[in-house]
Amino acid sequence: MSIDKTQIRNAATVIVIRDRHTAPRILMGQRGAKAVFMPNKFVFPGGAVDAGDADIPLSTPLTPTCAARLSEDADARLAHALSAAAIRELWEETGLILGQPGTWVGPVPADWTRFAATGHVPHAAPLQFVFRALTPPGRPRRFDARFFLLDAAAVASDLDEFGAATDELSHLQWVPLAEARKFDMPFITEVVLAEIEARAGDPNPPSSVPFFKNNDEESLFLRLKGYPQPD
């Protein structure tokens, strides 16, 4: 039996939803043709957790419900790093600011200098943990990805201004939720879309979070409910 030795990296993805109660739209962009992971696919902004994300100051933490569910079948210390990574990746790939006005305490890490220069401190409370998926074995890169739903009303910057974004995603656009499946996207993105469609009009956290756990032995579909973890 072959063993997949590809390193699995923790990752955070953000699904920004706009006008959710009238004509819901979601923010998507296209990965480059030369990207190692999912080239040319339309995806949500997101990426891997960096080592320094665990130390990033947050003006507000995740809600206790989301933090508990992130900690189920995972290290509880990851919740902070994942939320910081989600905010950083949203900023880097779209130029949108999820933050509150404030001054950073201490030196600002290099990856956050442009964000801090806007006069904002990362604001995690609006992030709603809604999905988790582990990339199946055999892929060139593997991620343990957590998907966060974010109401666009919580964004502190102009929702139609992407000028501060890097070039990681092209063709950034607000896609009508009902038309999103027309785009060329990864299978897991389609699965997440179905979850978002089912709860687009509900601002409350889901009763449990789906987890596609594709490990080396088997593929499991679990539900994360955020039960208290043993000490």
Summary of the structure (lengths in Angstrom):
residues: 231
radius of gyration: 16.9
end to end distance: 35.4
largest distance: 53.7
contacts: 699
relative contact order: 0.23
helix: 26%
strand: 29%
